[in-house]
Every structure is written in structure tokens, then in C-alpha cells.
Amino acid sequence: MALTKLLSRGLGTGVGGKVLQVVTQFYDTQTSINSSSFTDTGLSLSITPTSTSNKVLVMFYPSFSGNENAYCAFKLFRGATEIGTTSNTGTGIECFTGFTIVGAFKFSTVVQPIVYLDSPSTTSATTYKLQVSPMRTSSEQFYLNRSHTLGDDNQFRTASNVILMEIAD
Amino acid sequence: MEILKGIIKINPNAQVVVRGNDLNTCEIEWHNGTPPIPKEKILAILPQVEKEIKTIQNRVKEYGSWQDQLDEIYHKGIDAWKARIASIKSKYPKE
């Protein structure tokens, strides 16, 4: 039986929401950060939307660890524009999400899903990236793709993933 | 390689990003005015750092969980607990 490929752009009005393209980044570079500033994690991926009205489903899955007392804050960017950050102001750092390393967490790695449906309104190549700040009031350690300690095989070397999907309007 | 921990041991105030796990090939970014440390100096301190990590790991494994230690104190008393902890510290001494 012959199969016919259907393109959502050829479908009728109101039949949107189809996935038009998927790009991925598999990233396993072990990155160690000691800082009080927001720093590029290395998780970064570009997509070129086919229509200004289409959306991009942005999914970052960083796998990380840190030292005890690391209060890891994550920020998501489209180009130089911060997206998905809370509009609430006051005490506490404005960010997309955060994770605090306590106790034995430093011997572990966790994956923090960062998912956002973006409307980039462009057909130009668009780069999304993730930044992290291990702490704001002092320098703390953040480790991407590994546990804080790597003394033996009871600890972890891991990988992170980024997935971008263009979604038809 | 525990490159970041080696850098912090040399300069506890270093603000730095290390991309990669091999000192020969990794990229090191020095932030916020942190003076760069030569790779040779980092390499020289890594054996000491890795030995300290191993010492701490060995100690933590033999200490047991804090719940088990509290249970030990309840049943055997604080002096028995202190003696066991001291023997572990002696078994895995810090330099």
C-alpha cells in the first residue's frame, strides 16, 4: 500500500498544530562552572521557521549536579532575548526555573525539564540557549553532564538534550 | 579530571567555566577579572585534589547515613559513636 506524505501547510484552515521540523542537540561535554553570574551552559540550538506565524516548541533537558548550597537558576534565551522568565518582581532572582543542591544530591545528577512554546515571528535562523547561575550571593559549583564528585563508578557521567520543534500555526 | 576543584584550591575566589574534562583540550573561561592560572599549575595540584575527594568519599561511605548514625547513638551511646567515627578518620587521613 502506497503511503502519501501529508504536509500541514497543504491542509485546510484550522488544521494546524502539526510538527513541521525537529532539530536536536545531544550534548555530553562535561562543563564545570564556579560563578555568581549567569553563564552559557553550552546547550544551544538553532532552527529556521518556515512561516512567521508558526511556533517553536523549545525543550531543554540539562543533566546536572553541584556542590551543597548551590542554588542553580536557569534562564532561557532566544538570541539575546530572555524568554519564559517570570514577570513577577521582588525578592528572589527572576528566572525560568531553579534547583537547589542539598545533601546527597551532589552525588547525583538531576534533569530539569525546561519547556516553552515560543512565537519567534521570524523565518530567519533562530538560536535558543540556556544559561545558568550556580548562586548569586557567592560563587558556587555547577556541573553539567556529571555529578559533583567522580570518585568511582557509583557517581555519574551523563548527557543533556535539546529538542526544537516547529509547530504549524 | 577534577579541573574546577583544582582551580578553586589554588584560588578559592576564582570565577571560571571549564568546558571539557581533559586539561590538555578543555576550554577555560576566566570571568569577572579572575586572573588566569597556567594549566601546568592546575595539573600539578590535581593529584592532591583527587586524593582528598577519595578520602572524603571513603569516609562518607563508612560513616553511614545520618539516620543510621542517630540510631547508633541512641542504642550504643555517643562515646561509642565517636570512637567509630574517629577510627574511620584515622583509617582515611587527610593530608
Interface residues (C-beta under 8 A of the other chain):
Chain A: T29 Q30 T31 S32 I33 N34 S35 S36 S37 T39 D40 G42 S139 Q141 Y143 R146 T149 L150 G151 D152
Chain B: E2 I3 L4 K5 I7 I8 N13 A14 Q15 V16 V17 V18 R19 G20 N21 H31 N32 E50 I53 K54 I56 Q57
